[in-house]
């Protein structure tokens, strides 16, 4: 300042704020007066000294509002560059923005509180204005005024606030390194527009809105990510090492446990297998014996060796006697037996079914009518239900009408009343559009002309409904069955058009039977009636299944008569007789015998001492309920290929899988063996096909029987549905057909996995048992 004063005195230049400040400072030292009092005295003499307001404000700021360091800094700038054309004018030095503690007016209280100047703010304002002036060419330099200072104050203070926000987000070391770079960029003016916009808008402070600050944050974040990744990689290696050691220990533990378990299991199976086979064989043999008794009185399928259908009435009378004698065996309790005995002779009725839907030859039709006529003339309680032939596509109308006329002529000549014509309509709501089958069929309920007035059949439900049976279920083609054959050479692969058109299905037959059996105007309950259904020309077994369904409903207490069934085959139809008999046996084994109390459980019981408990495994896992062990895929793929433990773990897994494969082969279930955690397993049940007409949809079946000696096999006694594994081509009928071949294992015993691959095998071979 002394240099400025002497320069002004020597050059006679106009005094400036630094001269005035020097004079006031000297007087304060000489007189010991207070600086403020001297300033007040100086203010009173301003007019005399001819000082401008800018000089006065600048002198006031130097004296009161600036630190000594700031005054020295400004004095050096003034002495170096001058006051007239230098960086700072009196207006700039005297600006309120150069005062410590001053703050501009802000709308936001938060910004108003924090926009005040600090000593560092004023220092940065001075440095920033000087730097900006120095960076410009001499011709473009402009001395800073009051507005420049106020603008710079906002920019500088906003920059400092963003620095503080950044400091709160970075480590101290990182902030110190980045602060110097940000200060350098700030001094070059690259952030001014963004900082000024923030100061004017006064939003929530976020340093990431400034591009330079955002770049710093992103750079630091990437460094954090890299550091964290390195840390994780190090921890991963440590974890992999510990995991590998733990897995190897668990693997060794599990292999020892499984090996011990396999040894115990093989020993238990060797003791258990024969007991299981004996139990199931005895259970099945008992079931076959009971079913034989049941069929004798409930579902009898007879084979007429001589005289043909002429013997049908004789066999019918024998069946009635057998049914009466066998009632104690079939009756569930004494009450039911007494009821059966009471109604056996008094209320016994007979319905002879002549299903000509699949047109027989004329000779067979005449014999059927003659046999039915003989039965119908025996009692007013007997009747004949005739189903008319169904015309199919390739049959001419003349042929069909001629056969229908011959049926009616034969019925009339037999002395039967044929006025009971009934029309039945199918439920076509779910019929496929390509199904061309007729929507109606006609049946005729015939009684003896001698009992026309007294026959109870003429007051049945069908007659009270205007001789109509509506909404009869139409069997889908996929649920149709082939005519059962025991001889595979007679088995067809597909249904013929006539068979498709003629087959009603069990549900439709049952509805027809209910329409002619129920609805009579009598006070007695229909449960007291006993009806014998005689099927004179059985084909698909639909009337048999319908009769059994009504009989089962009667056993369950439903309002239905006790219906029993009898059918007869001539000697030239022995193959069909064996096939139908096998079908009925299979059905009864499945639906009746397995539900009987005397049948007992399908598997023999065993004690806890006989069971081999599965050991608890640490790493390996049991596969379901079977005694098979597997290495979980999560454990198998525990280590990635980049891991240093991958090769060792892969080798250990390959070795373990080989050992487990051998143990699993040893532990695999064989027929009649025992699982370690439940009852003995091994499919030995011999269910027959489902004849409900709804569930016979699959073309594949798998059935099993117990092992038997090949020498003891009688093809006539083989259970329905059996076909031994290992098949050989059969070229007798059709294409792509196979027939079964016996397979004899090294042990000399024959067992049983069965695979039925075609509809014909499910319907013929699968039901006959002839191999």
QUIVENGI-V543049 format. One line per field, one symbol per residue. phi: phi as a letter, one per 20 degrees, with the letter a starting at -180 (. if undefined). Layout:
phi = ???
This chain:
phi = .fffffffffelfffcffffffffffffffemefffffffffffefffeleefffffffffffddcegfffffffffffednefcefdeffffefffeefnfcffcfegffffdeffdgfffgffffffffffffefgfdfcffdfffffffffffffffffffffffddfgfffffefffffffffenfdgfffffffffleffbfffegfffffffffffffffffffffffffffffffffffffffffffffffffffffffffffeegfffffffffffffffffffffffdccedddefcmmffefgffffffffffffefffeffbfffffffffdgefdfccceedeegegeffffffffffffffffffbfedbcdddffdfdfeeffffffffffffffffffemdedfeecdddeedfdeffefeffecbdccedcfffdfedffffdfffffdllccdlffeffffefcfffceeffefeecffgffffefenffffffffffeednfebeffffeecddedefcfcenffffffffffffffenffbfedccbcbceffdfffffffffffffffffedffeffffmffcffbeffffdffffdedfcfemeeecdcegffffdfdeffffefffffffffffffffffffffeffdgnedffdbfgdpfcfcfefedfnddedeecbccccffcfffefdgfdffgnebffmdcfcdfcmcldccecfddfgfnddccfdcddbffffedffddned
